[in-house]
Amino acid sequence: MENILGLLRIRVRRGVNLAVRDHGGSDPYVVVTSGHQKLKTRTEKNNSNPEWNDELTLSITDLNVPIKLEVFDKDTFTEDDKMGDAEIDIKPYIEILKMGLQNLPNGCVVKKFRQK
C-alpha cells in the first residue's frame, strides 16, 4: 500500500450553461481522478445547469499528481460524450495549510510576498 499523505475532500457543486450534447438535453456527471483513483458524481438528468453538491474524498499519496476533473454526458446506447475538463494543482493549497491560514473566511485572497 502506498504512503498516504492525507485525505482531500472535494465538493463538486454545480455546472453552469453546460453544452447540450443530445437532442433532448444533456445528462451530465463529473469524474474526478488522481493517480489510480477515480470517483464520480451522480448524474443529473436533462440539465444544462446541474447542482450536484456531491462530496468526494481522495487519498493523496503524491503532491505532484494533479487532480483531474472531467464532465461527461451520460448516454444509454453509445459511449458517454466528453463535455469538458480541468486540472487542479494541489501544491498551492498545501502551502496555505503550511502557513496556518486554514481558518481565514471564505473568499479571502492570499498572496505571497517577501520582506526585505
Phi, psi and omega per residue, in radians:
M1 nan 2.427 -3.125
E2 -1.249 2.729 3.079
N3 -1.305 2.113 3.141
I4 -1.576 2.163 3.109
L5 -1.424 -0.487 -3.131
G6 2.964 -3.136 3.107
L7 -1.958 2.453 3.115
L8 -2.074 2.078 3.113
R9 -1.689 2.188 -3.111
I10 -2.024 2.245 3.040
R11 -1.832 2.004 3.071
V12 -1.559 1.859 -2.990
R13 -1.447 -1.123 -3.018
R14 -2.802 2.939 3.010
G15 -2.110 2.584 -3.091
V16 -2.186 2.176 3.096
N17 0.895 0.869 3.107
L18 -1.185 2.632 -3.128
A19 -1.131 2.485 3.058
V20 -1.477 2.098 -3.074
R21 -1.819 -0.321 -3.134
D22 -2.139 2.843 -3.106
H23 -0.996 -0.747 -3.096
G24 -1.546 -0.072 -3.087
G25 2.137 2.983 -3.094
S26 -1.705 2.650 3.061
D27 -2.059 1.372 -2.974
P28 -1.383 2.634 2.970
Y29 -2.597 2.842 -3.091
V30 -2.072 2.372 3.043
V31 -1.928 2.212 3.116
V32 -1.945 2.183 3.136
T33 -2.230 2.603 3.028
S34 -2.637 1.961 -3.071
G35 1.072 -2.142 -3.128
H36 -1.610 -0.035 -3.130
Q37 -1.516 2.468 3.134
K38 -2.491 2.103 3.138
L39 -2.164 2.730 -3.036
K40 -2.438 2.486 3.030
T41 -1.417 3.045 3.023
R42 -1.331 2.811 3.142
T43 -1.564 2.306 3.061
E44 -1.710 2.036 -3.080
K45 -1.274 2.295 3.000
N46 0.802 1.048 -3.034
N47 -2.557 2.063 3.092
S48 -1.544 -0.133 3.102
N49 -2.275 1.077 -3.042
P50 -1.215 2.586 3.015
E51 -2.136 1.762 -3.108
W52 -1.472 -0.895 -3.037
N53 0.891 0.651 3.118
D54 -1.567 2.436 3.055
E55 -1.847 2.218 3.137
L56 -2.127 2.482 -3.110
T57 -2.093 2.170 3.106
L58 -1.884 2.549 2.983
S59 -1.559 2.195 -3.135
I60 -1.673 2.117 3.136
T61 -2.041 -0.324 -3.123
D62 -2.571 2.081 -3.110
L63 -1.204 -0.271 -3.122
N64 -1.514 -0.146 3.132
V65 -1.555 2.088 -3.119
P66 -1.282 2.789 3.023
I67 -1.575 2.216 -3.132
K68 -1.910 2.336 3.083
L69 -2.054 2.299 3.081
E70 -2.321 2.355 3.110
V71 -1.836 2.293 -3.133
F72 -2.203 2.717 2.986
D73 -1.781 2.089 -3.128
K74 -1.217 2.224 3.076
D75 -2.097 2.533 -3.091
T76 -1.425 -0.813 -2.997
F77 -1.869 -0.153 3.136
T78 -2.245 3.048 3.105
E79 -1.121 2.459 3.140
D80 -1.061 2.453 -3.115
D81 -1.491 2.327 3.070
K82 -1.376 2.295 -3.095
M83 -1.880 -0.361 -3.136
G84 2.941 2.968 3.141
D85 -2.697 2.905 3.097
A86 -2.732 2.775 3.073
E87 -2.236 2.432 3.140
I88 -2.122 2.195 3.039
D89 -1.542 2.098 -3.061
I90 -1.510 -0.150 -3.102
K91 -1.008 -0.730 3.102
P92 -1.068 -0.581 3.127
Y93 -1.231 -0.618 3.083
I94 -1.151 -0.670 3.096
E95 -1.053 -0.691 3.107
I96 -1.088 -0.758 3.114
L97 -1.068 -0.724 3.136
K98 -1.134 -0.511 -3.141
M99 -1.396 -0.170 -3.142
G100 1.290 0.559 -3.083
L101 -1.834 0.308 -3.040
Q102 -1.189 -0.235 -3.131
N103 -1.698 0.211 3.080
L104 -1.187 2.637 3.138
P105 -1.148 2.676 3.091
N106 -0.999 2.458 3.108
G107 1.544 -0.074 3.139
C108 -1.252 2.372 3.138
V109 -1.752 2.274 3.134
V110 -1.967 2.223 3.087
K111 -2.144 2.522 3.136
K112 -1.603 2.358 3.084
F113 -2.479 2.836 -3.139
R114 -2.061 2.408 3.049
Q115 -1.669 2.573 3.096
K116 -1.532 nan nan
